[in-house]
Amino acid sequence: MTRRVLLIGWRPDAVAALQHLGAEVTCVLTPPEDRDRRRGRLLPDAAVVPVEDPSGVESVLAGLVRRGLSAADFDVVCSQAEFTLVNTAVLGGARSGTTPEDALALRDKDLQKRRIRSAGLPVADFRHLVHARQLTGFPHTRGVLKPLASSGTRGVRSWQSAEERAGVARDTERSGATGPWLAEEWIDGAELHVDGVVRGGQVVFVSVGRYLQNVLAIRQGGIVASVVRHPAHHKQLYARAREFAERAMKALGHHDGVFHMEVFDQGDRLVFGECGGRIPGGSFDEMIRRQHGVDLHGEWARAVLGLPPAARPDPVAGWVGDVFLATAAGVVRSLPAESEVARQEGVLHVVLEARPGDTLSSAREASCSHAGTAVVVGRDERETADRMRRLAAWFAERAVIDPAAP
């Protein structure tokens, strides 16, 4: 029997994965997303509900009522987008497969880390702050101040001394940015991302990647890039990551779906960073598919529809990575073509999202600021990392950007 699915938030890969499994999809999206040429290829006008804010209950509820619809008209209410998870749980109820409280645990960093700490997993010391000035009472001389439910590094500030901590508190207050905030102690160690599939509370697939440098290093001019740790060469790490992820998913109440978790590897232990119940960003999904032969979108759709998992990892011999292609901040005049990027050494897959006339912000402000992404392969971890660094530098040099007006 055909399952009727309400997808809150525009994700073309999610629509395609659900349709591939025979679902009839209706999608809640914004008017700009409704103009996406992919929408017309995937969904007819009658199967879209344009709203101002897919993450807002009032906005989505009004859009559904305008269409003569309600959540009760669907067998499944779901989301593959980070900012719409909680709204999906609120509107969908039992049809969403989760509760608002468990959805919040995948979004709010304070509530998330409370659960992780209660489960006995290593996690940074942290404190919920209503006002940034309260940071002066935080006991750690190295740490991070972040919004409770942001994405990437947007709005994140760090300090490495008591003097810098006082400066972060003062500058944040003066900026007019409003909290609440989460203050965390600084955690040393290599930053890994653990992506996978959980079904019935059991992790049935896991991928472990290593950022070339910890993501906050982008503030000092680094790049956002990762290489998947090859499972044939890191069997012990994969076993540790799977066990850690399974305990974390139980603590977060995330029993069925996909996850993207960041941890710090301190050699003798993994320390929890944060976790989302979603497909990873950039082209990490394609990187994982190329490395392991596992389609995270398909596994997500199978979980949503209550179908058994189909993940059968079959890793390739090479080492696969993903790099964000960033430029200087400003208005795009021209960029290398996708075909030109694809001809660079080791490139397997390219997606350029920016177009001439677009205004790009600095990658130093947020790790998610980029013109596109590329998946790269090499014979080993070092070769893949070197190829990604060269590609990122080449792309930035050839991009023509007009500085944005002050």
PyMOL commands that set and color helices and strands:
alter all, ss='L'
color gray80, all
select helices_A, chain A and resi 12-20+31-34+37-42+45-47+57-66+71-73+82-96+100-105+109-118+132-137+162-175+215-220+235-252+284-292+296-304+338-342+381-398
alter helices_A, ss='H'
color red, helices_A
select strands_A, chain A and resi 4-8+24-29+48-50+76-78+126-129+143-147+157-159+181-185+190-199+202-211+225-228+257-265+270-276+319-325+330-334+347-352+359-360+372-378+400-402
alter strands_A, ss='S'
color yellow, strands_A
deselect
rebuild
show_as cartoon
